């Protein structure tokens, strides 16, 4: 077995263990430290630390699934296909609830379309908010 193949198999073992442990991104220094513990030197990790494996979200991190793809390609094996997270169907939205106000509630007889969680405001609410700001409406 050639030294290069042995190095790649060691790197593959490291990256697979990271994948099994649930890592999505791995810090560059952490991967190099794992390689050092496995008997490799830092230069040996440069084979898989390619710009295409860099994480777009975190500086100095690499995507574990992409590292595994690079190792498999270097070994001449088919690329590892990372399983995409299951896409959930969006919840069905219900139609907005119709709310009616009468004179007893302090508002005119109106039909207001209220979205989920939205509370229709009244003239008293507006007056309260304006008084908090130090502004008053004229009663002309």
C-alpha positions in Angstrom: 0.0 0.0 0.0 1.5 3.3 -1.0 2.0 6.0 1.6 -0.4 8.3 -0.2 -3.2 5.7 0.0 -2.5 5.1 3.6 -2.7 8.8 4.3 -5.9 9.1 2.4 -7.4 6.1 4.3 -6.4 7.7 7.6 -8.0 11.0 6.6 -11.1 9.1 5.4 -11.4 7.4 8.8 -11.1 10.8 10.6 -13.7 12.5 8.4 -16.1 9.6 8.6 -15.8 9.7 12.4 -16.7 13.4 12.3 -19.6 12.6 10.1 -20.9 9.9 12.4 -20.5 12.2 15.4 -22.9 14.7 13.8 -20.5 17.3 12.6 -21.7 19.4 9.7 -18.7 21.8 9.7 -15.3 21.2 11.3 -12.7 23.8 12.3 -9.5 23.5 10.3 -7.3 23.4 13.4 -9.5 20.6 14.9 -9.2 18.5 11.8 -5.4 19.0 11.8 -5.2 18.1 15.5 -7.1 14.9 14.8 -4.7 14.1 12.0 -1.7 14.7 14.3 -3.2 12.3 16.9 -3.5 9.7 14.1 0.2 10.0 13.2 -0.1 12.4 10.3 1.5 15.8 9.9 -0.2 19.0 9.0 0.9 18.9 5.4 -0.9 15.6 4.9 -4.2 17.2 5.5 -3.7 19.7 2.6 -4.8 16.9 0.2 -8.4 17.4 1.3 -8.5 21.0 2.6 -9.6 22.4 -0.7 -11.3 25.8 -1.3 -14.4 23.9 -2.5 -14.8 22.4 0.9 -14.8 25.7 2.8 -17.9 26.5 4.8 -19.7 29.5 3.4 -21.2 30.2 6.9 -18.1 30.0 9.2 -14.6 31.3 8.6 -11.9 28.7 9.1 -14.4 25.8 8.9 -14.8 23.1 6.3 -18.0 21.2 5.3 -17.6 17.5 6.5 -19.7 16.0 3.7 -17.5 17.8 1.1 -14.3 16.6 2.8 -15.6 13.1 2.6 -16.4 13.6 -1.1 -12.9 14.8 -1.8 -11.3 11.9 0.1 -13.5 9.4 -1.8 -12.6 11.0 -5.2 -8.9 10.9 -4.3 -9.2 7.2 -3.5 -11.0 6.6 -6.8 -14.3 5.7 -5.1 -17.7 7.2 -5.9 -18.5 10.4 -4.1 -20.3 10.2 -0.9 -23.8 11.6 -1.3 -24.9 13.5 1.8 -28.5 12.9 2.7 -30.4 16.1 2.3 -32.6 17.0 5.3 -36.2 16.0 4.7 -38.2 18.9 3.4 -41.5 19.3 5.2 -44.6 20.4 3.4 -45.7 23.8 4.4 -48.6 23.9 6.7 -51.9 24.7 5.1 -52.9 28.3 5.9 -56.4 28.8 7.0 -58.5 31.8 5.7 -58.3 34.9 7.9 -61.1 35.0 10.5 -63.8 37.6 10.0 -64.3 39.8 13.0 -67.3 42.1 13.5 -67.5 45.0 15.9 -70.6 46.7 17.2 -71.2 49.9 19.1 -70.9 48.0 22.4 -67.3 47.1 21.7 -66.4 50.7 21.0 -66.1 50.4 17.2 -68.4 50.9 14.3 -70.1 48.0 12.5 -67.2 46.9 10.4 -66.0 43.6 9.0 -62.3 43.4 9.4 -60.1 40.7 8.0 -57.7 39.8 10.8 -54.6 37.6 10.2 -53.5 35.0 12.7 -52.4 36.7 15.8 -53.4 40.2 14.7 -55.6 42.2 17.0 -57.7 44.9 15.4 -57.3 48.3 17.1 -59.9 50.8 18.1 -60.1 54.5 18.4 -59.3 54.2 22.1 -56.1 52.3 21.3 -55.1 55.0 18.9 -55.8 57.7 21.5 -53.8 55.8 24.1 -50.8 55.5 21.8 -50.9 59.1 20.8 -51.1 60.2 24.4 -48.0 58.2 25.2 -46.2 60.1 22.5 -47.5 63.4 23.8 -49.7 64.0 20.8 -53.5 64.4 20.8 -56.0 64.3 18.1 -58.3 67.2 17.6 -62.0 66.5 18.1 -63.2 68.8 15.4 
